[in-house]
Amino acid sequence: MAKYEVKFSCGHTQIIELFGKDKDRQRKIEYFEEHGLCKNCYKAMMQEIEAHTPLGLTAQLNPLETYPFRAYFTGDTESVEDKVETLGFFWTDIGDSDILSTSEFMGWSCECKSSEELGKVFKEVKKVFPEIEIKFDFTEIDMALYKRLQEAQNDGKKQAAELQKKIDELEKPQRPDCYPEGNWNGRFYKAEKGYRRIYVNNKELLITEEDGQAIERFDKQVENYKLQVAAIKGDENAVKQLEKTAKIKELKEPEKPDCYPKGRWNERFYKAEKGYRRIYVDGKELLISEEDGQAIDDYLTALSEYEKAVENIKKECQ
């Protein structure tokens, strides 16, 4: 880009900005000097032409714009500008089709989002100016591109609506009444038996074990709901996570026997008198029957196999 002082064919000098290669810039300068008009002379010429041109309406199309259609009046609008304004048109720069022109092209125009809106504008204009001639300043290629873009946009909206429908059909987690209100870090801390300790808004609160479990269930449900939404939207990681969860659910988790020790236990058995096994729970020695010991042993073996299967599924779904 560079600025040049150019003397136009009208005899007036004007500073203009030119882009491109030096050869192309010089070509434009030569054109301006031989045929071009300065901004003011060009404006005066266009006003003179407009004053002697019957009122008309021209439609333009730029398929890539948010408002792709634009209609603008041509000809003598000065005597009817009040009527033009009541039709919703605005006085603005509507560009100039001459690429070598350095002047703005001002006129009464309105923008439309669709061809249907443009058609409505035509009808309203025809009511006020029945004899007006309407011209189309765009090609069939422009219209074809506009239609393709509209179809793609409509397909996108349809797809978005279908995705939203699937999301709406998901069962949303119901927040339990016991869920903490306020600033909570989502953590539980040890408390007396049957309770959990949490901190909400920096204040210590005791909640029941039952409420703590309800809160944990809700948090897991929320996490799963978010994963389902993400999977519907096409998140591959979410899809893999849901597949992993589904496969794990298909595994049958071993059921803990009623005789399983309650408390801290190192999962070891020690010799005892015939028909019994000795274990230590919370630092205290306990004797359990051989039958109970075998049931616990079987459970631990099954649990170990279950945990290995879960780990294998996690590795497969990575």
N, C-alpha and C positions, 0 to 999 in steps of 0.2 A: 504494500500500500504506500502511496505517495500523493502529495498535494501538488497541484499544478495551477498556475495562473493562465487561463485560456481566454483569448479574445474571440467571441462568438461572431457568427455571420451578421448578427444584428448590430455589431459595433461595440457592444458592451463587454466589459471584462469581468470574469468571475473565477474564484478559486474553487476547484473541484478535487475530489479524491478519486483516484483510479487504482484498480487492482489488476493483477495478472502480469504477464511478461512485458518487457519493455516494448517489444514490437507491437503487441496488442494495444498498449497504452498510446503509443504514437499514432496508431491507426484511428483510435477514438478521438484524439486531439485534432487530427486532420479533418475528421468528419465534423466535429463541433465548429471548427473555423470556417468550413465551407457551407455547412447546412444547418448547424445547430443554433438554438436560441438560448439566451440567458434565462434564468428562472423567471424574472418579471415579464419578459417579452413572451415567453412560452405561456405563462399564466394568462396574459392579456389575449393572446391568440385563441386559447381554449375557451375563454369567456365569450369572445366574439363568435366563435363557432357554435358554442352552446346556445347563445341568444338567438341564432338563426336556425337552430335544429329543432324539429318537432320533439315533444316529450316522449321519451322511451324508457324502457326498463331492461336492464341487462343482468343476466344471472351468471355467476362465476362458481367454479367448483375446485376446491383443493382437498382431495380425499384424505390427506394426512392431518388436517386441522381438526380441533375439537368441534368447531362450528364449520363444517366443510363448505356449506353453501352461503353465498352472499349475493344479494340483489341490490343494484344501485340504479338510480335515475340518471338518465342522460338528457341532453337538450336543455330547453329553457325551463329551469326549475324556479327561477327567481320570482316569477309571478304567481307560483302555486306552492311556494315553500311552506305556507301554513298548513295546507291540506296534506302535503307530503309528511310533515312532522307528526300530524295526528295519526298517520298510518303506522307510526313506530319507527320511522327512519331517523338516522342521526347523521349530522354533518361531520365527516371524518375523511381521513386519507384512505383512499381505496386503491392506491397503487397506479402504475402506468404500464401498459403493455409494451411500450417502446423501451428496450433494454439500454438504448443509447441516451435516453432522456435523463437529464439531471434534475427534473422538476417533480414536485409532488402532484398527485392527481386527487383533488378534493371533490367530494360529492356527497349526496344523500344516500345512505346505504343501511341495510340491516343484515344480520347474520342468522342463519338457520342451522339447526342440528341435523335435520333430515330432509329428504326430498318431499315428504309429506308436509312439513312445515313450510317449505318453499312454495308448494302448491297453494297453501292457505294464503300466503302473502300475495300470490298472483291474483287470487279471487278477490281479496280486499282491495287491491289496487285497481282491478277492473271495475269494481263498483263505483269508485271515485272517478276513474279515467277510463271510460268504456272503449275509447278509440286508441288507447296506448298500444304500441308495438312492443312485444317482448322478444328479446334475443338471448341466445345461449352462447356464452363465451367459454365453452369447454368442449372437449372432444368425446367421442364414444369410448375411447380408451380410459379417459378420466372417470367416466360413469361406471365402466366395467370394474375399475379398481375400487371405486367407492362401494359398489355392490359386494365385491369379494371381501372387503374389510368389514362391511356390515354383517355379512354372513358369518365371518370368523368371530366377530364380536357377539353376535346372537348365540353362536355355538358355545362361546365361552360363558355367557350368561346362563344358558341352559345347563351346561355342565356344573356351574357353580350352584345353581338351584338344586340339581340332583344331589350334589354333595351335601348341601345344607339340609336337604330332606333326610338323608341318611344320618346326619348328626342329630337332627331333631328327634329321630326315632330311638336314639340311644337312651338308656335309662340313666337319668342324672342322679348322682349320690345325694341322699338327704342328710343335711347337716344335723347332728344330734343336739338336743337342747343343752347337753352338758359341755359342748365344745367351748373352750376358753374364749372369752370376749376381751380383746385387747392385744397388746404386743407380747407374743409368746414365741419362744425359739423352737417349739415343736419337740422338746425333750422332756423325758420323765426322770425323776430322781428317786432314790430309795427313801422309804418312809416306814412307819410302823405297819405291821401285818394287815393286809386288807386295804391298804391305801397307797397312793403315789403322790409324790411331791412335785409340783410344777411352779414356775415363776411367770406371772403375768403382770406386765407393767412394773417389773422389778419388785413385785410383792409375792411372798411365798403363799401358795395355796395347797391345801390337801384335798385330793379327790379320791373317790372310791376306786378300787381295782376294777369294778364293773364299768364305771364311767371311763376309766383309762383304756380299757379294751374297746369300748364303743368308739372312742376318739381314734384309736389306731385303725380300726376297721374302716372308718370314714376316710381317713387319710389314704389308705390303700385303694379304696374305691375311687377317690378323686384322681389318684395317680393313674389307675387303669382307664378311667374315663378320658383323661387327657391323651393317653396312648392311643385309644380307639379313635379319637378325633384326628390326631396326627396321622394315623394310618389311613383313614378315609381321605385325607388331603394328599396322600401319596408319599408320606415320610417312610422311606425304606427301613430306617432304624426302628421306627415304631412298629412296623409290620413284623420285623424279626423278633422284637421283644414280645409281641403278642403271640407269635408262633411258639416262642420258647415257653411262655406262660401256659399256653394251651397244652403243649406236650408234657410239661411237668404235672399239670392237673390230671392228665391221663394216667400217670403213675399212681399206684396205690400206696399211700404213705402208711407204714406200719402203725398199728394201734398199740399204744403203751398199755401194758397189763396193769391191773389194779395193784399188784404186789410190788410194782416198781418203787424203789426207795424215794421217800419224800425228803428232800434236803440235799446237802452237798455230799456227793459221793464220787469216788475216783474210778468207778466202774470196774473194780477188781474184787475177786472172791478169794477168800482164804480158807485153809483147811479147818474143819471142825469135826465134831463127833458124827458118826455115820448117820446119813439121812439129812444132814444140815450143811449149810455153808455160812461162813462168817464174813460179814462186811462191816465197814465203818462209815457211818452217816453223821455228818456234822461233828465228827471227832468221837462219836460214841459207837461202841461195839454192839452189833446186832446179829442175832442168829435167824436165818431164814431157812425154810424147808428146801430140800433138794428139788422138789417139784417147782417151787417158786423161782429158785435159782435158774433152773433150766428154761422157764418161761421168760425170765429176764434176759438170759443168754441168747435165746432165739430172737427176742425183740432187738437186741443190740446188733446181731448179725444182719437181720433184715433191714434195720435202720442204716447200717453201713452200706449195704447194697443199694438202698434207695438214694442215699446221698451221692454215691458214685454215679448213678444213673442221671441224677440232676446235674452234676458237674459235666457229664458227657454232653447232655442236651445244651447246656450253656456254651460249651466249646463249639458245638455244631452250628449254633445260631449266631455266632459272632460275625 
